[in-house]
């Protein structure tokens, strides 16, 4: 069916090119006439499946349309017009459909960009935004050297909670109890893991544990966290590729958030100079705050955090940075994605002490036996 639909697509596209002259294309209503022409041509096709597929190609999102409808698909990756992959039940698999031409692929990328409120150009050859229930990342061919690439990661329709994570065997009952206690006792912590390990899902589950009158200020580059009560709010960074507006960074938002009476500060991801401001804020109050950080284990997370703080405060020495981290953070949650694609909580670590050689960490298995935890 796909081969026949592709042949029909090329046939209609060639017919349009040959029989519509340039003057007609310059008319103000050329888009409307264009669509009428295409719909009339598609209506002449007897096979209803081919008709529907061509409507997707010309008017919707081509081979991606059916993938958008499958709620079990968590991620869609497009390497070129004829190479589409998607993640389902934890595994990556190829799509059995393609875009019918490079031009069609480019048109649909433009359609997605417009819906996401952005535009790709030579001056700004990438886009990171929200589209439908996905986080979209689009990189232009000027950076790939071949064709544009597209990544779509689905946001869950309902925010994750701890009970739902437990049902999927993400953690044990004891680990779930520790996480509840981390939130209840207002400890500061990091949620650490590699790409796709479920850090944002865990952060959303932690947000669902907040009391109705606890005011959390959420700070993100791209909206993924879910505000869990009516007194909390979210602040988003701003990046203007056209240079007409002043960019707003996470560092700027942290400073502004101090005037908004936050009980807790929650960051979608610490990735740059804002690490220094985040930790400074935690060390002077605002207990119960947390953020996600990209790393594989607690040692790597702490080293990366040291480096990010140094970006924001290059004049500080390593001892001062480590002391700030120790004063600010209490725990580190490590998430992982197994080779089979299953997301799990690997371990929970407590920062026990700061020695000359670095941090001492203990694995927390049962809060009731953790003698060093604060009341």
Number of C-alpha atoms within 10 A of each C-alpha: 11 16 12 10 20 19 13 19 25 13 12 17 14 11 13 15 10 9 8 12 10 9 8 12 13 10 10 9 10 13 12 9 14 14 13 12 14 19 16 10 17 22 13 9 14 9 13 11 13 20 20 13 22 25 18 17 25 18 14 16 22 22 23 20 13 11 17 19 9 10 11 14 18 21 23 24 20 22 15 18 20 16 15 21 17 21 18 16 11 19 14 16 13 13 18 11 17 20 21 22 15 14 11 18 23 17 18 21 20 15 16 20 22 13 14 18 12 19 19 17 13 10 8 14 17 22 20 19 18 23 18 13 14 20 19 22 18 21 18 21 15 13 13 12 8 11 18 22 21 19 19 23 20 21 19 14 8 8 20 19 17 23 14 12 19 15 10 12 14 22 20 15 13 14 20 18 16 19 20 17 16 20 20 14 14 20 20 25 24 28 26 28 25 16 13 16 22 20 27 25 21 24 25 21 22 19 24 18 15 19 12 12 11 15 21 27 24 27 26 20 18 17 17 20 22 20 18 21 16 11 13 19 16 17 18 16 16 15 14 12 17 10 8 7 10 9 12 14 18 26 19 13 19 22 14 11 17 14 8 13 11 20 18 21 23 24 25 24 23 21 15 18 19 23 26 23 18 23 21 16 18 21 17 10 12 19 21 22 27 28 23 22 25 20 20 16 19 23 15 13 20 20 13 17 25 20 19 19 26 19 16 16 15 11 8 12 10 14 14 11 19 20 14 18 24 19 17 23 21 20 24 28 23 24 26 23 18 12 9 9 16 16 21 20 24 17 17 23 21 20 19 16 11 16 11 6 6 14 16 13 17 13 15 20 16 14 17 12 9 14 7 9 16 10 7
